[in-house]
Amino acid sequence: MSEKSSFLSPSMSPSSSSTGSNPPPPYRFHQLPHTPTGSKAPSRAASPPHGGSVPSPGGLPGTFVLNLGRYGGYYVIKIPVTAQRVLGVVLRRWKTLFLIAIFGTLAAFATFGAMSTEWREMTYYRVDPYPVISNQLPLQDAAKPFKPPSTRPIMPPKFNSCPGPRGTIPRSPLETYKTPDSHPIPLVGSYEAVGMDGNRCLTYRGRYSMYTDEALNITYRRDPEELKKFDAKLQDYDDDPDNVKPKPKKAGATSGNGNGQSSSSGAKGESTPKKEKIDPLYGPRKPAGMNELDWERTLRDRMWRANVLSEELGPDSYPDWRALMDACYHQREHERGMAGGVDRFDPNASPADGDDFSDQDPSRIRTTPASKRTALVMRSYEGYVWREDDILNMRALISELSLNNPNTPYDIRILVEVHGRHLAVFTSEWDRLNVLRTSVPREFWGMVELWTEDEMCALYPGLPGKFLNHMIAQSSYRSCLMALQKFYLDHQEYDFIYNWEMDVRYIGNYLDFFEGIEEYSRNEPLHVGMDKYDTWLVKNVTVSEKNWADNTTLKRGRGDEADLITLGPIFDPRGSGWYWEYDVQNYPPGRDTDRRASIGTNMRMSRALLDAMNVVNAEAKKSLHCEAWPTTLVLHSQLPISHEHSFYPEAGFTHNLPLPFKGVFAPHPVYFRHYWDPEVLHSKINRPDFYKKINEKVMRDSSFYYDGAHSKEVYVGWKEKENVCRAPMLLHPIKRIVSRSATSSAKEASKMSGAGYQGFWQR
């Protein structure tokens, strides 16, 4: 065998035998095993010689040798079994784990509101939520008479208040104070624009203390034990209404058990549990550990028992607010010489020099606070949970807008939606009584009108449209103003009707607020298209202030009552990101129809606008979401008559309406939880696509928005802390307010007294 053909000798082959048998085939391309013949001295102890063999890890899984080079030596590293398994999963499923991490991060942002401003506390200053009255300024020394603007007096001296349940009700608030320097300022809206005074503030007790059961001597809501004590006290006095004095006690008569001992002391050794005192301003307190659903069930049961008890105690145990408001209206009519159906002479409404009305436009509604008649309709539903705060708020509305109104009193009404389709509330007195017992306190029954979705389907049949969750066009959520249209048909004596939600509160006198926004709207001219009102007024922003500046060159409509007053911007839904942007039913242009919308349905509508809303629903079979319904009809009345809009040539009802309608957004002050740079805030809340869910989160930190959280924070802090003083502001929404005990309130007042808080920023 030659050297070229056999480069390996048999003796070099590891498979060769010592017997001299035939040699194995050559290794061809395989590497020959290497056996070291020598090594250098080790560089460190316990280290193998350089150039020598690497120590074996012993064949154990999860172990490997780390070679640190010539001067580092070798190290055997062992990975724990658990770590091996985790590492194996990561290496095999890394793509899946990556997707899970991305999804979890997005879910966390959505769940915990990572895009909201609470996560950026270091960027935006948190304002002082509890501006307290300084202890250097005692309450009695700080109280001064409230002086509203001279153009809109709250209580002229020539008129007296109408009687309440037990005489006249003091006007709220009882006292006002100078607004503390630590009080925040509204970043949106204006006190001056709507005639409100932001330099005076008030406490919760000064706002509502005159409306408690104790102050009005209302007994039907008391506990049975309290009623027994109340009846015992009444028996100790004679029944002469002109000279009430204690009855002379008979000889030997005692107030106890007849043995000279008080029966309340009980037998010797017996102890009665001490019942916690309930502050009549706050009502019963939720027991510790009780969940919200159980507490609401308890409140419903308590109201039901009180309503049943009122039937046994009789009308002396509760006031009939409806009768009091009706009497107040007639009293005002007599004071103005308008009783007996004789209207007061109004030269502005009469033709001069024999002029005929036939050639003139339909008369506009030119009224004054002394002549207009307004109804404020509260929206409730079957089984609504009435808390103490709801009752005080309803009594405040009645007293301030009706009984203590020097002008024509407002009428307060309650629309209650009945959900049970098995209840014959329109034909069965028994079903109606059961709904009233479980849904409204006895004192407000006279103000209630019931309605159902089935009733709306009968009034407005044939409305087209397919909606989510099996919703119909006449559903109470989508068409929430249909019930108000029915109310208008039944009560055409009103010039204007407010749609008002149960979860709205006003810190201040309601008459001050309503007359303020109405006066502002009356002084505004007619803005065709309502483009002026499509954004929030942000102070100290040139673009915003210029947009809201009064254009004195516009004369049309100035001095006329507004047909629509909203408390939020009137915007174009197209491209806004609004959830109901594509809800357009039976309009030929479809989604391209010219429209306007305003978030929230706390608004005032004129009789003429409600008439148009009713007819377009009933005859034209056209409909929109209720937040876009009245605003769109106002816009269409300002456009040329067309089949593409609500007012088409064949519609005969348009000839009887004072077209065009006038719509106004009243820029009332709105507070924020954080301080924003005005330019930054303007860029966020006045952007064209603001109404996308991701963008409108900014307004959740405000005091007035449909899902705002700051409103409840302001209200609860104002209510629970006795010396917190708040300037007038409208708050929405206020839901599930839990009452605190009198002891807790006293402790909180003691704790907070003298703690003058210096806010991050001054007024």
C-alpha positions in Angstrom: 0.0 0.0 0.0 1.4 3.4 -1.0 1.6 6.4 1.3 -0.9 8.4 -0.8 -3.6 5.6 -0.7 -3.1 4.8 2.9 -2.2 7.8 5.0 -3.2 6.0 8.2 -1.2 3.0 9.3 -3.0 0.1 11.0 -1.1 0.9 14.2 -2.6 4.4 14.3 -6.2 3.3 13.9 -8.1 3.0 17.2 -9.9 0.0 15.8 -6.9 -2.0 14.8 -6.3 -5.2 16.6 -3.0 -6.6 17.8 -3.5 -9.8 15.9 -2.4 -8.3 12.7 -5.9 -8.8 11.0 -7.0 -6.8 8.0 -6.8 -3.0 8.6 -10.1 -1.0 8.9 -11.0 1.5 6.2 -9.3 4.9 6.4 -10.9 7.7 8.5 -11.2 9.9 5.4 -12.4 13.3 6.6 -12.8 12.6 10.3 -10.7 14.4 12.9 -8.2 12.3 14.7 -8.5 12.1 18.5 -5.9 14.2 20.2 -4.0 13.2 23.3 -2.0 16.0 25.0 1.6 15.1 25.7 2.4 17.9 28.1 1.2 21.0 29.9 2.3 24.2 31.3 2.3 25.1 34.9 -1.2 26.2 36.2 -1.7 29.9 36.6 -3.8 29.6 39.8 -4.6 27.0 42.4 -7.3 24.5 41.6 -7.0 25.4 37.9 -6.2 22.8 35.2 -2.9 23.3 33.4 -3.1 25.6 30.4 -3.4 23.5 27.3 -4.7 20.6 29.4 -8.2 19.0 29.3 -11.3 20.9 30.4 -12.8 19.4 33.6 -16.0 17.4 32.8 -19.2 18.6 34.5 -20.1 15.1 35.2 -22.9 14.7 32.6 -25.5 16.3 34.9 -28.3 18.3 33.2 -28.2 22.0 33.8 -24.5 22.3 34.4 -21.9 23.8 32.3 -18.2 25.0 32.4 -17.3 28.6 32.3 -13.9 29.3 30.8 -12.5 32.7 31.8 -9.5 32.5 29.7 -5.8 32.1 30.3 -5.7 33.8 33.7 -9.3 33.2 34.9 -9.4 29.4 34.9 -12.5 27.2 34.7 -15.7 27.2 36.7 -18.5 24.7 36.9 -21.9 26.4 37.1 -25.1 24.5 38.0 -28.6 26.0 37.2 -31.4 25.0 39.6 -34.1 22.7 38.2 -36.9 25.3 38.5 -34.8 27.9 36.7 -34.1 25.3 34.0 -37.8 24.7 33.4 -38.6 28.4 33.3 -35.8 29.0 30.9 -36.9 26.2 28.7 -40.5 27.6 28.6 -39.1 31.1 27.7 -37.0 29.7 24.9 -39.8 27.6 23.5 -42.7 30.1 24.0 -41.0 33.5 23.8 -43.4 34.8 21.1 -46.5 33.9 23.1 -45.0 35.5 26.2 -44.2 38.6 24.3 -47.8 39.0 23.1 -49.1 38.4 26.6 -46.9 41.1 28.0 -48.1 43.6 25.3 -51.8 42.7 25.9 -51.4 42.9 29.7 -49.8 46.4 29.5 -52.6 47.7 27.3 -55.2 46.1 29.6 -53.6 47.8 32.6 -53.7 51.2 30.9 -57.4 50.7 30.1 -58.4 49.3 33.5 -56.5 51.7 35.8 -56.8 54.8 33.7 -53.1 55.1 33.0 -53.8 57.8 30.4 -55.6 60.0 33.0 -54.0 62.8 34.9 -53.9 61.0 38.2 -50.8 59.2 36.8 -49.1 62.5 36.2 -49.3 64.1 39.6 -45.8 65.5 39.2 -46.7 67.3 36.0 -50.0 68.9 37.0 -50.5 70.3 40.5 -53.4 68.9 42.5 -55.6 71.7 43.7 -56.9 72.0 47.2 -60.1 69.9 47.4 -61.1 71.2 50.9 -60.8 75.0 51.1 -61.7 75.7 54.8 -62.7 78.8 56.6 -59.8 80.2 58.6 -60.1 80.1 62.4 -59.1 83.7 62.5 -62.4 84.5 60.9 -65.3 83.1 63.0 -68.4 82.2 61.1 -70.7 84.6 62.8 -68.3 87.5 62.1 -67.8 86.5 58.5 -71.5 86.3 57.6 -72.7 89.1 55.4 -75.9 89.5 53.4 -75.6 88.0 50.0 -75.9 90.8 47.4 -76.6 89.5 43.9 -76.2 91.6 40.8 -78.5 94.6 40.7 -79.9 93.5 37.3 -81.3 90.3 38.8 -82.4 90.7 42.4 -83.2 87.5 44.2 -85.5 88.9 46.9 -87.2 92.2 46.1 -88.7 93.8 49.2 -92.1 94.2 47.6 -92.8 90.5 47.5 -93.2 88.1 50.4 -92.3 84.4 50.3 -95.1 81.9 49.8 -96.0 79.7 52.8 -94.2 76.4 53.3 -95.1 73.4 55.4 -94.8 75.3 58.7 -94.8 78.9 57.7 -92.2 80.5 55.4 -89.0 78.7 54.7 -85.8 80.7 55.2 -84.0 81.5 52.0 -80.9 79.4 51.3 -78.1 79.9 52.1 -78.5 81.1 55.7 -75.1 82.9 55.5 -72.2 83.3 53.1 -68.6 84.0 53.6 -65.7 85.4 51.8 -64.2 82.8 49.5 -60.8 81.6 51.0 -57.6 82.2 49.1 -57.0 78.5 49.0 -60.2 78.0 47.0 -59.4 76.8 43.4 -60.5 78.8 40.4 -62.6 77.4 37.5 -60.4 76.7 34.5 -63.4 76.5 32.2 -66.4 78.9 32.0 -67.0 82.2 33.7 -68.8 83.4 36.8 -69.2 86.9 35.3 -70.8 85.6 32.0 -73.7 83.8 33.8 -74.2 86.4 36.6 -72.8 84.2 39.4 -70.7 85.5 42.4 -67.6 83.5 42.9 -66.3 85.7 45.7 -68.8 84.3 48.2 -68.9 80.7 49.5 -71.1 78.7 51.7 -71.1 75.5 53.8 -73.2 72.4 53.5 -75.1 73.1 56.7 -75.8 76.7 55.7 -77.1 75.4 52.3 -79.5 72.6 53.4 -80.2 72.9 57.2 -83.5 74.7 56.6 -84.8 71.7 54.6 -84.4 68.9 57.2 -87.4 66.9 58.6 -86.7 68.6 62.0 -86.7 72.1 60.5 -90.0 71.5 58.5 -91.6 69.4 61.3 -92.1 66.4 58.9 -92.8 63.3 61.0 -93.8 60.5 58.6 -90.2 59.5 58.0 -89.3 59.2 61.6 -88.6 55.8 63.3 -91.6 54.3 65.2 -89.8 54.9 68.5 -89.3 58.5 67.8 -92.9 58.9 66.8 -94.1 57.5 70.2 -91.9 60.2 71.9 -93.3 62.8 69.5 -96.9 61.9 70.3 -96.2 61.9 74.0 -94.9 65.4 73.8 -98.0 66.5 71.8 -100.2 65.2 74.5 -98.5 67.5 77.1 -99.8 70.6 75.2 -103.3 71.9 74.6 -104.8 72.1 71.2 -105.3 75.8 71.0 -103.5 76.9 67.9 -103.4 80.6 68.9 -102.0 80.0 72.4 -100.1 76.8 72.7 -99.0 76.1 76.3 -98.4 73.0 78.4 -101.3 71.3 80.0 -101.4 71.5 83.9 -100.4 68.1 85.3 -102.8 66.4 87.6 -101.9 65.7 91.2 -99.9 62.5 91.4 -99.4 62.3 87.7 -96.0 61.3 86.6 -94.2 60.9 83.4 -93.1 57.5 84.3 -94.7 54.2 85.3 -97.0 55.6 88.0 -94.6 54.9 90.9 -92.7 58.1 90.6 -90.0 56.5 88.6 -89.3 57.0 85.0 -90.3 54.1 82.8 -87.4 54.8 80.5 -84.9 53.9 83.3 -86.0 50.3 83.2 -85.6 47.7 85.9 -82.6 47.7 88.2 -79.7 46.1 86.6 -81.1 46.3 83.1 -79.3 48.3 80.5 -80.7 49.4 77.1 -78.3 49.7 74.2 -77.5 53.3 73.4 -78.7 54.3 70.0 -76.5 56.4 67.9 -77.8 59.9 67.4 -78.7 60.7 63.8 -78.0 64.2 62.5 -81.2 65.3 60.7 -79.0 66.9 58.0 -77.3 63.7 57.1 -79.9 61.0 57.8 -79.2 57.4 58.7 -75.7 56.1 58.3 -74.8 52.9 56.4 -73.6 50.3 58.9 -70.0 49.3 58.8 -69.4 46.3 56.6 -72.6 46.5 54.7 -72.2 46.5 51.0 -73.9 49.0 48.7 -76.6 46.8 47.3 -77.8 45.7 50.8 -77.7 49.4 51.9 -79.8 50.4 48.9 -82.3 47.7 49.7 -82.5 49.0 53.3 -83.2 52.5 52.1 -86.0 51.3 49.8 -87.6 49.3 52.6 -87.3 52.4 54.9 -89.0 54.6 52.3 -91.8 52.0 51.7 -92.5 51.8 55.5 -92.5 55.6 55.8 -95.0 55.9 52.9 -97.3 53.3 54.4 -97.0 55.0 57.8 -98.0 58.3 56.2 -101.3 56.8 55.3 -102.0 56.0 58.9 -100.7 59.3 60.4 -102.6 61.4 57.9 -101.7 64.6 55.9 -100.3 66.4 59.0 -97.3 64.2 58.9 -96.0 65.3 55.5 -96.3 68.4 53.3 -98.1 68.4 50.0 -95.5 70.3 47.9 -97.7 70.2 44.8 -100.5 72.1 46.6 -98.0 74.6 48.1 -96.6 75.4 44.6 -100.0 75.7 43.1 -101.0 78.1 45.9 -97.9 80.1 45.4 -98.5 80.6 41.7 -102.0 81.9 42.4 -100.7 84.2 45.1 -98.3 85.7 42.6 -101.1 86.1 40.1 -103.1 88.1 42.7 -100.1 90.2 43.6 -99.8 91.3 39.9 -103.5 91.9 39.4 -103.7 89.0 36.9 -106.1 86.8 38.7 -109.5 85.8 37.4 -108.2 85.2 33.8 -107.5 88.8 33.1 -104.1 89.3 31.6 -102.0 92.3 32.4 -101.7 94.8 29.6 -98.4 94.5 27.7 -97.8 97.3 25.2 -95.0 95.3 23.6 -97.3 92.5 22.6 -100.1 94.7 21.2 -100.4 96.1 17.6 -99.9 99.9 17.3 -101.8 102.3 15.0 -104.1 99.6 13.8 -101.4 97.4 12.4 -102.4 93.8 11.7 -100.4 90.8 12.8 -101.2 89.0 9.5 -98.3 90.4 7.6 -95.8 90.0 10.4 -93.6 87.0 11.3 -94.8 84.7 14.1 -94.3 86.5 17.4 -91.1 85.6 19.2 -91.2 84.6 22.8 -90.4 87.8 24.6 -90.9 87.2 28.3 -89.4 88.4 31.5 -88.8 86.5 34.8 -92.0 88.0 36.0 -94.2 86.7 33.2 -92.7 83.5 31.8 -94.0 80.2 33.2 -91.4 77.4 33.5 -91.6 73.7 34.6 -88.5 71.9 35.8 -89.0 68.2 35.2 -86.9 65.7 37.2 -86.1 62.4 35.6 -86.5 59.3 37.9 -87.5 55.7 37.5 -89.2 52.9 39.3 -87.3 51.7 42.4 -85.1 54.8 42.5 -83.1 54.9 45.8 -83.9 58.1 47.6 -81.1 59.1 50.0 -81.2 61.9 52.5 -79.3 64.1 50.0 -81.8 63.5 47.2 -84.7 64.6 49.5 -82.9 67.7 50.6 -82.1 68.6 47.1 -85.7 68.2 45.9 -87.0 70.4 48.8 -84.3 73.0 47.8 -85.6 73.1 44.2 -89.2 73.5 45.4 -88.4 76.2 47.9 -85.9 78.2 45.9 -87.5 78.1 42.4 -91.1 78.2 43.6 -92.0 79.2 47.1 -89.2 81.8 47.5 -89.3 83.0 43.9 -90.3 86.7 43.8 -91.2 86.3 40.1 -93.5 83.7 38.5 -92.8 80.5 40.4 -91.3 77.5 38.6 -93.3 74.2 38.8 -91.3 71.2 39.9 -92.5 67.8 38.5 -91.1 64.3 38.5 -91.3 61.9 35.5 -91.0 58.3 36.8 -90.3 55.6 34.3 -92.1 52.3 35.1 -90.0 49.3 34.0 -92.5 46.6 35.0 -94.5 45.7 31.8 -97.0 43.8 33.9 -98.1 46.9 35.8 -101.2 48.7 34.6 -100.3 52.1 36.1 -102.6 54.0 33.8 -105.7 52.0 34.5 -105.1 50.4 38.0 -105.0 52.6 41.1 -103.6 49.7 43.0 -100.6 49.3 40.6 -100.0 53.0 40.6 -100.1 53.1 44.4 -97.5 50.3 44.6 -95.2 52.1 42.2 -95.5 55.3 44.2 -94.8 53.5 47.5 -91.6 51.9 46.2 -90.3 54.8 44.1 -91.1 58.2 45.6 -91.4 59.7 49.1 -94.9 60.5 50.1 -94.5 64.2 50.2 -93.7 64.3 46.4 -96.5 62.1 45.1 -98.5 65.1 43.8 -95.6 66.0 41.5 -95.3 62.6 39.9 -96.3 61.5 36.4 -95.7 57.9 35.3 -94.6 56.8 31.8 -93.4 53.6 30.1 -91.5 52.7 26.9 -94.6 50.9 25.6 -96.4 54.2 25.9 -93.8 55.9 23.7 -94.1 53.1 21.1 -97.8 53.9 20.9 -97.2 57.6 20.6 -94.4 57.4 18.1 -94.9 54.2 16.1 -93.0 53.2 13.0 -89.7 54.8 13.8 -87.0 52.9 11.8 -83.6 51.9 13.0 -81.6 48.9 14.2 -79.5 49.3 17.4 -77.3 47.3 19.7 -78.5 45.2 22.6 -82.0 44.8 21.0 -82.6 48.5 21.6 -85.6 50.1 19.8 -85.9 53.7 18.6 -88.3 54.6 21.4 -86.1 53.2 24.2 -85.7 55.4 27.2 -81.9 55.5 26.8 -81.8 56.5 23.2 -84.9 58.7 23.1 -84.9 60.0 26.6 -86.7 63.3 25.6 -89.8 61.5 24.2 -91.3 61.4 27.7 -90.7 65.2 28.0 -92.5 65.7 24.6 -95.5 63.8 26.1 -95.3 66.0 29.2 -95.4 69.1 26.9 -98.5 67.7 25.1 -100.3 67.3 28.5 -99.1 70.7 29.9 -99.1 73.4 27.3 -99.5 76.1 29.9 -95.7 76.2 30.2 -93.5 78.5 28.1 -90.3 76.6 28.9 -89.5 73.2 30.3 -86.3 72.0 31.8 -85.2 68.4 31.5 -83.2 67.9 34.8 -81.5 64.8 36.1 -81.7 63.6 39.7 -77.9 63.5 40.1 -77.3 67.2 39.6 -76.4 69.4 42.6 -75.9 73.2 42.8 -73.8 74.7 45.6 -75.7 78.0 46.0 -79.3 79.1 45.5 -81.0 77.4 42.5 -82.8 80.6 41.5 -79.5 82.5 41.3 -78.2 79.9 38.8 -81.3 79.5 36.6 -82.0 83.1 36.3 -78.4 83.7 35.6 -78.1 81.4 32.6 -81.5 82.5 31.3 -80.4 86.2 31.4 -77.2 85.3 29.6 -79.1 83.4 26.9 -81.6 86.2 26.6 -78.9 88.8 25.9 -77.1 86.6 23.3 -77.9 87.2 19.6 -78.9 84.5 17.1 -75.8 82.7 15.9 -76.7 80.8 12.8 -75.1 77.3 12.9 -74.2 77.9 16.6 -70.5 77.7 15.7 -69.7 80.0 18.7 -70.9 77.4 21.1 -69.0 74.3 19.8 -66.1 74.6 22.3 -65.6 75.2 26.0 -64.6 78.7 27.2 -61.1 78.4 28.5 -59.9 81.6 30.2 -56.5 83.1 29.4 -56.5 81.5 26.0 -56.6 84.2 23.2 -58.4 82.0 20.7 -61.1 80.8 23.1 -61.7 84.3 24.6 -61.9 85.8 21.1 -64.5 83.2 20.1 -66.6 83.9 23.2 -66.4 87.7 23.0 -69.7 89.5 22.5 -70.2 90.5 18.9 -72.1 93.8 19.2 -72.7 94.0 15.5 -75.2 91.1 15.7 -78.6 92.4 16.5 -81.0 89.6 15.4 -82.4 87.6 18.3 -80.8 89.7 21.0 -83.3 90.1 23.8 -85.4 87.1 22.7 -85.7 84.1 25.0 -83.6 81.2 23.8 -85.5 78.1 22.5 -82.7 75.9 23.7 -80.2 76.4 26.6 -77.5 73.7 27.1 -74.8 73.4 29.7 -72.2 71.9 27.4 -70.8 72.7 23.9 -73.0 72.3 20.9 -70.8 70.5 18.4 -70.9 68.8 15.0 -71.0 65.0 15.6 -69.4 64.2 12.2 -65.8 63.3 12.8 -66.0 64.0 16.5 -65.6 60.4 17.7 -68.9 60.6 19.6 -70.4 57.2 20.3 -73.7 58.0 18.7 -72.2 59.7 15.7 -73.7 57.3 13.2 -77.2 57.2 14.7 -79.2 59.0 11.9 -82.6 57.6 11.1 -84.7 58.4 8.1 -82.8 61.4 6.9 -81.9 61.1 3.2 -78.3 62.2 3.5 -77.7 59.6 6.2 -74.5 60.1 8.1 -73.8 63.2 6.1 -76.8 65.0 7.5 -76.0 68.4 9.1 -76.4 67.9 12.8 -75.5 69.2 16.2 -75.2 67.5 19.6 -74.5 68.4 23.2 -73.4 65.9 25.8 -75.9 65.6 28.6 -79.6 66.3 28.7 -79.8 68.9 31.4 -81.2 71.6 29.2 -84.1 74.0 28.7 -86.5 73.8 25.7 -89.2 76.2 24.6 -92.8 75.2 23.9 -92.2 75.7 20.2 -89.1 73.5 20.0 -90.9 70.7 21.9 -93.7 71.0 19.4 -91.3 70.6 16.5 -89.6 67.6 18.2 -93.0 65.9 18.7 -94.2 66.4 15.1 -90.9 65.4 13.4 -90.9 62.2 15.4 -94.6 61.5 14.9 -95.2 62.6 11.3 -91.8 62.6 9.5 -90.6 59.4 11.4 -87.2 60.9 11.8 -85.1 60.4 14.9 -81.7 60.9 16.4 -80.1 60.1 19.8 -81.7 62.4 22.4 -78.4 64.3 22.9 -78.5 65.3 19.3 -82.3 65.7 18.9 -83.2 69.2 20.0 -79.8 70.7 19.0 -80.2 69.3 15.4 -83.8 70.7 15.1 -82.5 74.1 16.2 -79.8 73.9 13.5 -82.3 72.8 10.8 -84.6 75.7 11.6 -81.7 78.0 10.8 -81.1 76.4 7.3 -83.2 76.7 4.2 -86.2 74.4 4.2 -85.2 71.1 2.5 -86.2 67.5 2.3 -82.8 66.6 3.6 -83.6 68.2 6.9 -86.3 68.2 9.6 -88.3 71.0 8.1 -89.4 70.1 4.6 -91.8 72.0 2.2 -94.8 69.7 2.8 -94.6 70.1 6.6 -97.5 72.4 7.4 -96.6 72.7 11.0 -93.6 74.9 10.2 -95.9 77.8 9.4 -97.0 78.0 13.0 -93.5 77.9 14.5 -91.4 81.0 15.3 -88.5 79.8 13.1 -85.6 80.0 13.3 -85.0 78.7 16.7 -82.3 80.2 19.0 -79.9 77.9 20.7 -77.3 78.9 23.3 -74.7 77.2 25.4 -74.3 79.0 28.8 -70.6 78.9 29.9 -71.1 78.2 33.6 -67.9 77.7 35.7 -66.3 74.3 35.7 -63.6 73.2 38.1 -60.8 70.6 37.6 -59.1 68.2 40.0 -55.7 69.4 38.7 -54.2 72.7 37.6 -53.7 72.8 33.8 -51.8 75.2 31.7 -54.7 77.0 29.9 -53.2 76.5 26.4 -52.6 72.8 27.1 -56.1 72.3 28.4 -57.6 74.2 25.5 -55.7 72.0 23.0 -57.1 68.8 24.7 -60.8 69.6 25.3 -61.4 71.8 22.2 -59.9 69.5 19.6 -62.3 68.3 16.8 -62.1 64.6 17.9 -62.4 65.3 21.6 -65.4 63.0 22.0 -63.5 59.9 21.4 -63.3 57.9 24.6 -59.6 58.2 24.8 -59.7 62.0 24.4 -62.6 62.9 26.7 -60.8 61.4 29.7 -59.6 64.9 30.5 -63.1 65.9 31.5 -63.4 63.1 34.0 -61.3 65.3 36.2 -63.9 68.1 36.0 -66.8 69.1 38.2 -69.4 68.8 35.4 -69.4 66.0 32.8 -71.5 62.9 32.4 -68.9 60.6 34.0 -66.8 63.2 35.8 -65.2 62.0 39.1 -64.2 65.3 40.5 -67.8 66.4 41.1 -68.4 63.7 43.7 -65.0 64.4 45.3 -65.9 68.1 45.7 -69.4 67.4 47.0 -68.5 64.7 49.5 -65.6 66.8 50.9 -68.0 69.8 51.2 -70.7 67.8 52.9 -68.5 65.8 55.3 -66.3 68.6 56.6 -68.2 71.2 58.5 -65.9 74.1 57.8 -65.3 73.6 54.1 -66.6 76.6 52.2 -67.4 76.3 48.5 -68.1 78.9 45.9 -71.3 78.5 43.7 -70.9 75.7 41.2 -73.0 73.1 39.3 -71.9 69.5 40.0 -72.7 66.4 37.9 -72.9 63.5 38.5 -73.5 63.0 42.2 -74.4 59.4 42.9 -74.5 57.1 45.9 -73.7 59.7 48.6 -73.2 57.9 51.9 -74.3 59.8 55.0 -72.0 60.2 57.9 -73.1 60.1 61.6 -73.3 63.2 63.7 -70.4 62.0 65.8 -68.1 61.6 62.7 -69.1 65.0 61.4 -68.3 66.6 64.8 -65.0 64.9 65.0 -64.1 65.9 61.5 -65.1 69.5 62.2 -62.9 69.5 65.3 -60.0 68.0 63.4 -60.2 70.4 60.5 -60.8 73.6 62.6 -57.9 76.0 62.3 -56.2 74.0 59.6 -55.9 76.8 57.1 -54.8 75.1 53.9 -52.5 77.0 51.6 -53.1 75.7 48.1 -50.7 75.3 45.3 -52.1 78.3 43.6 -54.1 81.3 44.6 -57.3 82.8 43.3 
